[in-house]
């Protein structure tokens, strides 16, 4: 996967630098960062990973607990 920085102007995403070896009509995805430069949680491939788990009511609390208790 290649990252291309773009700017949205007049309804069009425009690359900030000259792009090479991209064919006309090529398609891709744009993931926008929030105001402080982070990707939104919903854009993460892990979003909703535990939504069907009955034993885990709060995924964030579960991850925080794992991080607070080192295993090694």
N, CA, C and O atoms as a GROMACS GRO file, in nm:
protein
  288
    1UNK      N    1   0.085  -0.117   0.000
    1UNK     CA    2   0.000   0.000   0.000
    1UNK      C    3   0.089   0.123   0.000
    1UNK      O    4   0.190   0.129   0.071
    2UNK      N    5   0.051   0.220  -0.080
    2UNK     CA    6   0.128   0.342  -0.090
    2UNK      C    7   0.046   0.457  -0.033
    2UNK      O    8  -0.075   0.465  -0.055
    3UNK      N    9   0.112   0.546   0.038
    3UNK     CA   10   0.045   0.663   0.095
    3UNK      C   11   0.070   0.785   0.006
    3UNK      O   12   0.184   0.815  -0.030
    4UNK      N   13  -0.038   0.853  -0.029
    4UNK     CA   14  -0.028   0.975  -0.108
    4UNK      C   15  -0.101   1.085  -0.032
    4UNK      O   16  -0.221   1.073  -0.006
    5UNK      N   17  -0.031   1.190   0.004
    5UNK     CA   18  -0.094   1.301   0.077
    5UNK      C   19  -0.173   1.386  -0.023
    5UNK      O   20  -0.124   1.419  -0.130
    6UNK      N   21  -0.295   1.419   0.016
    6UNK     CA   22  -0.384   1.494  -0.074
    6UNK      C   23  -0.446   1.612   0.001
    6UNK      O   24  -0.445   1.617   0.124
    7UNK      N   25  -0.500   1.705  -0.076
    7UNK     CA   26  -0.575   1.818  -0.022
    7UNK      C   27  -0.709   1.820  -0.095
    7UNK      O   28  -0.716   1.798  -0.216
    8UNK      N   29  -0.814   1.848  -0.021
    8UNK     CA   30  -0.949   1.853  -0.078
    8UNK      C   31  -0.977   1.997  -0.119
    8UNK      O   32  -0.977   2.086  -0.034
    9UNK      N   33  -1.000   2.021  -0.247
    9UNK     CA   34  -1.027   2.154  -0.299
    9UNK      C   35  -1.137   2.147  -0.404
    9UNK      O   36  -1.129   2.069  -0.499
   10UNK      N   37  -1.239   2.228  -0.386
   10UNK     CA   38  -1.347   2.238  -0.484
   10UNK      C   39  -1.406   2.102  -0.521
   10UNK      O   40  -1.436   2.076  -0.638
   11UNK      N   41  -1.423   2.016  -0.422
   11UNK     CA   42  -1.487   1.887  -0.445
   11UNK      C   43  -1.396   1.780  -0.502
   11UNK      O   44  -1.445   1.674  -0.542
   12UNK      N   45  -1.263   1.805  -0.506
   12UNK     CA   46  -1.170   1.709  -0.564
   12UNK      C   47  -1.051   1.689  -0.471
   12UNK      O   48  -1.000   1.786  -0.416
   13UNK      N   49  -1.006   1.564  -0.453
   13UNK     CA   50  -0.885   1.537  -0.378
   13UNK      C   51  -0.766   1.550  -0.473
   13UNK      O   52  -0.760   1.481  -0.574
   14UNK      N   53  -0.672   1.640  -0.439
   14UNK     CA   54  -0.556   1.664  -0.526
   14UNK      C   55  -0.429   1.623  -0.452
   14UNK      O   56  -0.411   1.659  -0.336
   15UNK      N   57  -0.340   1.548  -0.519
   15UNK     CA   58  -0.214   1.509  -0.455
   15UNK      C   59  -0.128   1.633  -0.426
   15UNK      O   60  -0.125   1.727  -0.505
   16UNK      N   61  -0.057   1.631  -0.313
   16UNK     CA   62   0.030   1.743  -0.277
   16UNK      C   63   0.163   1.737  -0.350
   16UNK      O   64   0.229   1.840  -0.366
   17UNK      N   65   0.204   1.619  -0.394
   17UNK     CA   66   0.328   1.603  -0.470
   17UNK      C   67   0.296   1.531  -0.600
   17UNK      O   68   0.193   1.464  -0.613
   18UNK      N   69   0.387   1.546  -0.697
   18UNK     CA   70   0.369   1.477  -0.825
   18UNK      C   71   0.370   1.326  -0.801
   18UNK      O   72   0.458   1.274  -0.732
   19UNK      N   73   0.274   1.258  -0.858
   19UNK     CA   74   0.266   1.113  -0.844
   19UNK      C   75   0.320   1.046  -0.969
   19UNK      O   76   0.293   1.089  -1.081
   20UNK      N   77   0.396   0.942  -0.948
   20UNK     CA   78   0.454   0.868  -1.061
   20UNK      C   79   0.398   0.727  -1.064
   20UNK      O   80   0.360   0.673  -0.960
   21UNK      N   81   0.393   0.670  -1.178
   21UNK     CA   82   0.352   0.530  -1.198
   21UNK      C   83   0.211   0.498  -1.150
   21UNK      O   84   0.184   0.385  -1.110
   22UNK      N   85   0.124   0.595  -1.151
   22UNK     CA   86  -0.016   0.569  -1.120
   22UNK      C   87  -0.093   0.589  -1.250
   22UNK      O   88  -0.088   0.696  -1.310
   23UNK      N   89  -0.163   0.487  -1.291
   23UNK     CA   90  -0.235   0.495  -1.418
   23UNK      C   91  -0.361   0.578  -1.404
   23UNK      O   92  -0.424   0.580  -1.298
   24UNK      N   93  -0.397   0.646  -1.509
   24UNK     CA   94  -0.522   0.724  -1.511
   24UNK      C   95  -0.638   0.631  -1.483
   24UNK      O   96  -0.648   0.522  -1.540
   25UNK      N   97  -0.726   0.673  -1.396
   25UNK     CA   98  -0.843   0.594  -1.361
   25UNK      C   99  -0.820   0.498  -1.245
   25UNK      O  100  -0.911   0.426  -1.206
   26UNK      N  101  -0.697   0.497  -1.189
   26UNK     CA  102  -0.669   0.410  -1.074
   26UNK      C  103  -0.758   0.450  -0.957
   26UNK      O  104  -0.784   0.569  -0.938
   27UNK      N  105  -0.804   0.353  -0.879
   27UNK     CA  106  -0.891   0.380  -0.766
   27UNK      C  107  -0.821   0.344  -0.636
   27UNK      O  108  -0.732   0.259  -0.634
   28UNK      N  109  -0.862   0.410  -0.529
   28UNK     CA  110  -0.804   0.384  -0.397
   28UNK      C  111  -0.898   0.435  -0.290
   28UNK      O  112  -1.014   0.465  -0.318
   29UNK      N  113  -0.848   0.446  -0.169
   29UNK     CA  114  -0.927   0.494  -0.056
   29UNK      C  115  -0.858   0.613   0.007
   29UNK      O  116  -0.735   0.623   0.003
   30UNK      N  117  -0.936   0.702   0.064
   30UNK     CA  118  -0.882   0.816   0.137
   30UNK      C  119  -0.927   0.802   0.282
   30UNK      O  120  -1.046   0.788   0.310
   31UNK      N  121  -0.831   0.806   0.375
   31UNK     CA  122  -0.860   0.802   0.518
   31UNK      C  123  -0.820   0.937   0.576
   31UNK      O  124  -0.702   0.971   0.579
   32UNK      N  125  -0.919   1.014   0.620
   32UNK     CA  126  -0.891   1.148   0.669
   32UNK      C  127  -0.851   1.145   0.816
   32UNK      O  128  -0.907   1.070   0.896
   33UNK      N  129  -0.754   1.229   0.851
   33UNK     CA  130  -0.710   1.242   0.989
   33UNK      C  131  -0.793   1.352   1.056
   33UNK      O  132  -0.843   1.442   0.989
   34UNK      N  133  -0.806   1.343   1.188
   34UNK     CA  134  -0.878   1.447   1.260
   34UNK      C  135  -0.792   1.573   1.272
   34UNK      O  136  -0.683   1.579   1.215
   35UNK      N  137  -0.839   1.672   1.345
   35UNK     CA  138  -0.772   1.802   1.355
   35UNK      C  139  -0.631   1.793   1.414
   35UNK      O  140  -0.547   1.878   1.384
   36UNK      N  141  -0.604   1.693   1.496
   36UNK     CA  142  -0.472   1.684   1.556
   36UNK      C  143  -0.385   1.576   1.491
   36UNK      O  144  -0.283   1.536   1.547
   37UNK      N  145  -0.425   1.531   1.376
   37UNK     CA  146  -0.340   1.444   1.296
   37UNK      C  147  -0.354   1.296   1.318
   37UNK      O  148  -0.270   1.219   1.271
   38UNK      N  149  -0.457   1.252   1.391
   38UNK     CA  150  -0.476   1.108   1.413
   38UNK      C  151  -0.589   1.058   1.324
   38UNK      O  152  -0.681   1.132   1.289
   39UNK      N  153  -0.580   0.931   1.288
   39UNK     CA  154  -0.690   0.869   1.216
   39UNK      C  155  -0.805   0.845   1.313
   39UNK      O  156  -0.781   0.820   1.431
   40UNK      N  157  -0.926   0.851   1.265
   40UNK     CA  158  -1.040   0.824   1.352
   40UNK      C  159  -1.043   0.676   1.389
   40UNK      O  160  -0.991   0.592   1.315
   41UNK      N  161  -1.103   0.645   1.502
   41UNK     CA  162  -1.112   0.507   1.548
   41UNK      C  163  -1.187   0.420   1.448
   41UNK      O  164  -1.151   0.304   1.426
   42UNK      N  165  -1.291   0.475   1.387
   42UNK     CA  166  -1.371   0.397   1.291
   42UNK      C  167  -1.290   0.355   1.169
   42UNK      O  168  -1.326   0.257   1.103
   43UNK      N  169  -1.184   0.427   1.137
   43UNK     CA  170  -1.104   0.390   1.020
   43UNK      C  171  -1.006   0.277   1.051
   43UNK      O  172  -0.942   0.223   0.960
   44UNK      N  173  -0.993   0.241   1.179
   44UNK     CA  174  -0.903   0.133   1.218
   44UNK      C  175  -0.960  -0.002   1.173
   44UNK      O  176  -1.081  -0.025   1.178
   45UNK      N  177  -0.871  -0.090   1.129
   45UNK     CA  178  -0.916  -0.223   1.090
   45UNK      C  179  -0.962  -0.305   1.209
   45UNK      O  180  -1.022  -0.411   1.192
   46UNK      N  181  -0.935  -0.256   1.331
   46UNK     CA  182  -0.975  -0.327   1.451
   46UNK      C  183  -1.110  -0.279   1.505
   46UNK      O  184  -1.161  -0.335   1.602
   47UNK      N  185  -1.167  -0.176   1.445
   47UNK     CA  186  -1.294  -0.122   1.494
   47UNK      C  187  -1.403  -0.230   1.484
   47UNK      O  188  -1.423  -0.290   1.379
   48UNK      N  189  -1.472  -0.253   1.595
   48UNK     CA  190  -1.579  -0.353   1.598
   48UNK      C  191  -1.532  -0.496   1.612
   48UNK      O  192  -1.611  -0.589   1.600
   49UNK      N  193  -1.403  -0.514   1.636
   49UNK     CA  194  -1.345  -0.648   1.642
   49UNK      C  195  -1.414  -0.736   1.746
   49UNK      O  196  -1.432  -0.856   1.724
   50UNK      N  197  -1.452  -0.676   1.861
   50UNK     CA  198  -1.510  -0.755   1.969
   50UNK      C  199  -1.658  -0.731   1.986
   50UNK      O  200  -1.712  -0.764   2.092
   51UNK      N  201  -1.726  -0.676   1.889
   51UNK     CA  202  -1.866  -0.638   1.908
   51UNK      C  203  -1.957  -0.757   1.936
   51UNK      O  204  -2.061  -0.739   2.000
   52UNK      N  205  -1.923  -0.876   1.892
   52UNK     CA  206  -2.008  -0.993   1.913
   52UNK      C  207  -1.966  -1.077   2.034
   52UNK      O  208  -2.025  -1.182   2.059
   53UNK      N  209  -1.864  -1.032   2.108
   53UNK     CA  210  -1.817  -1.108   2.223
   53UNK      C  211  -1.911  -1.087   2.341
   53UNK      O  212  -1.934  -0.973   2.381
   54UNK      N  213  -1.964  -1.194   2.395
   54UNK     CA  214  -2.055  -1.186   2.511
   54UNK      C  215  -1.977  -1.169   2.642
   54UNK      O  216  -2.028  -1.112   2.738
   55UNK      N  217  -1.853  -1.219   2.645
   55UNK     CA  218  -1.772  -1.212   2.767
   55UNK      C  219  -1.696  -1.080   2.782
   55UNK      O  220  -1.627  -1.060   2.882
   56UNK      N  221  -1.709  -0.991   2.685
   56UNK     CA  222  -1.633  -0.867   2.687
   56UNK      C  223  -1.728  -0.750   2.658
   56UNK      O  224  -1.760  -0.722   2.543
   57UNK      N  225  -1.772  -0.681   2.764
   57UNK     CA  226  -1.870  -0.574   2.745
   57UNK      C  227  -1.807  -0.446   2.693
   57UNK      O  228  -1.869  -0.372   2.616
   58UNK      N  229  -1.682  -0.418   2.735
   58UNK     CA  230  -1.617  -0.294   2.696
   58UNK      C  231  -1.478  -0.325   2.641
   58UNK      O  232  -1.386  -0.354   2.718
   59UNK      N  233  -1.462  -0.320   2.511
   59UNK     CA  234  -1.336  -0.353   2.446
   59UNK      C  235  -1.223  -0.261   2.489
   59UNK      O  236  -1.110  -0.307   2.508
   60UNK      N  237  -1.251  -0.131   2.505
   60UNK     CA  238  -1.148  -0.036   2.544
   60UNK      C  239  -1.096  -0.069   2.685
   60UNK      O  240  -0.975  -0.068   2.708
   61UNK      N  241  -1.186  -0.097   2.778
   61UNK     CA  242  -1.145  -0.133   2.914
   61UNK      C  243  -1.061  -0.261   2.912
   61UNK      O  244  -0.964  -0.272   2.987
   62UNK      N  245  -1.097  -0.356   2.828
   62UNK     CA  246  -1.022  -0.482   2.817
   62UNK      C  247  -0.879  -0.455   2.770
   62UNK      O  248  -0.784  -0.510   2.826
   63UNK      N  249  -0.864  -0.373   2.668
   63UNK     CA  250  -0.731  -0.342   2.615
   63UNK      C  251  -0.650  -0.264   2.719
   63UNK      O  252  -0.531  -0.292   2.736
   64UNK      N  253  -0.711  -0.168   2.787
   64UNK     CA  254  -0.640  -0.092   2.889
   64UNK      C  255  -0.592  -0.184   3.002
   64UNK      O  256  -0.482  -0.166   3.055
   65UNK      N  257  -0.673  -0.281   3.039
   65UNK     CA  258  -0.634  -0.376   3.142
   65UNK      C  259  -0.514  -0.459   3.096
   65UNK      O  260  -0.420  -0.481   3.172
   66UNK      N  261  -0.517  -0.506   2.972
   66UNK     CA  262  -0.404  -0.582   2.918
   66UNK      C  263  -0.275  -0.500   2.920
   66UNK      O  264  -0.168  -0.550   2.956
   67UNK      N  265  -0.287  -0.374   2.882
   67UNK     CA  266  -0.168  -0.288   2.878
   67UNK      C  267  -0.116  -0.254   3.017
   67UNK      O  268   0.005  -0.234   3.033
   68UNK      N  269  -0.202  -0.249   3.117
   68UNK     CA  270  -0.159  -0.212   3.252
   68UNK      C  271  -0.096  -0.329   3.327
   68UNK      O  272  -0.030  -0.308   3.428
   69UNK      N  273  -0.116  -0.451   3.280
   69UNK     CA  274  -0.061  -0.570   3.345
   69UNK      C  275   0.037  -0.640   3.252
   69UNK      O  276  -0.002  -0.730   3.177
   70UNK      N  277   0.164  -0.599   3.256
   70UNK     CA  278   0.263  -0.661   3.167
   70UNK      C  279   0.268  -0.812   3.186
   70UNK      O  280   0.264  -0.861   3.298
   71UNK      N  281   0.277  -0.884   3.078
   71UNK     CA  282   0.280  -1.030   3.084
   71UNK      C  283   0.421  -1.088   3.081
   71UNK      O  284   0.439  -1.207   3.106
   72UNK      N  285   0.521  -1.007   3.052
   72UNK     CA  286   0.659  -1.058   3.039
   72UNK      C  287   0.750  -0.988   3.136
   72UNK      O  288   0.870  -1.016   3.141
   0.00000   0.00000   0.00000
